[in-house]
Amino acid sequence: MALKGTIEVNEMHCKGCALCVDACPQNVIALDMEHLTPKGYHPAMLISEGCTGCVICAVVCPDAAITVYREAKKPRVKAA
């Protein structure tokens, strides 16, 4: 079972550079071309399910605008 994750993009920091879009191995991040940030950029956003919470997008973001959240693994229960 693959991990599930999600991202939160801080629009006050995102410049729409698209480095996260290019780096995402799951191809689930894109620039929101229908929205502008207060600074006039198209911010990154999650466009579909499939994020695994790998954190690559946050690592490559030069402005630290991305926070990644990963679903906690459920503990395995041993059979008695």
C-alpha positions as CSV (number, residue, x, y, z in Angstrom):
1,M,0.0,0.0,0.0
2,A,1.5,3.3,-1.1
3,L,1.7,6.2,1.3
4,K,-0.6,9.1,0.8
5,G,0.4,12.6,1.1
6,T,-0.6,16.2,0.3
7,I,1.0,19.5,0.0
8,E,0.3,23.0,1.2
9,V,1.7,25.9,-0.9
10,N,2.3,29.2,0.9
11,E,1.2,31.7,-1.7
12,M,3.2,34.6,-0.1
13,H,6.4,32.7,-1.0
14,C,5.6,30.8,-4.2
15,K,7.0,32.5,-7.3
16,G,5.6,29.9,-9.8
17,C,9.1,28.8,-10.8
18,A,7.8,25.2,-11.5
19,L,10.8,23.5,-10.1
20,C,8.4,21.4,-8.0
21,V,6.3,20.5,-11.0
22,D,9.4,19.2,-12.8
23,A,10.7,17.3,-9.8
24,C,7.5,15.5,-8.8
25,P,7.9,11.8,-9.6
26,Q,4.2,11.3,-9.4
27,N,3.3,14.2,-11.7
28,V,0.6,15.5,-9.4
29,I,1.8,19.1,-9.1
30,A,1.1,21.9,-11.7
31,L,0.9,25.6,-11.7
32,D,-2.6,27.0,-11.1
33,M,-3.0,29.1,-14.3
34,E,-6.4,30.4,-13.2
35,H,-5.2,31.9,-10.0
36,L,-2.7,34.6,-9.1
37,T,-1.0,35.1,-5.8
38,P,-1.0,38.6,-4.2
39,K,2.5,39.1,-5.8
40,G,1.2,38.2,-9.3
41,Y,2.5,34.7,-9.7
42,H,0.7,31.4,-10.7
43,P,1.2,29.2,-7.6
44,A,1.9,25.5,-7.5
45,M,-1.0,23.2,-6.6
46,L,-1.8,19.5,-6.2
47,I,-3.8,18.6,-9.4
48,S,-4.7,14.9,-8.6
49,E,-4.5,12.1,-6.1
50,G,-1.3,10.1,-6.1
51,C,1.0,12.2,-3.9
52,T,3.1,9.9,-1.8
53,G,4.5,12.6,0.5
54,C,8.0,12.0,-0.8
55,V,9.0,15.6,0.0
56,I,11.1,16.1,-3.2
57,C,8.9,19.2,-4.1
58,A,9.7,20.8,-0.8
59,V,13.4,20.1,-1.1
60,V,13.8,21.7,-4.5
61,C,11.6,24.7,-3.7
62,P,14.1,27.7,-3.5
63,D,11.6,29.7,-1.4
64,A,10.5,27.0,1.1
65,A,6.9,27.6,0.0
66,I,5.8,24.0,0.2
67,T,4.9,22.0,3.2
68,V,4.3,18.3,2.8
69,Y,2.0,16.2,4.9
70,R,2.2,12.4,4.9
71,E,-0.5,10.0,6.2
72,A,0.8,8.1,9.1
73,K,1.3,4.3,8.6
74,K,-1.1,2.2,10.5
75,P,0.7,-0.1,12.9
76,R,0.6,-3.8,12.0
77,V,-1.3,-6.1,14.4
78,K,0.4,-9.4,15.0
79,A,-1.8,-12.4,14.8
80,A,-2.1,-14.3,18.1
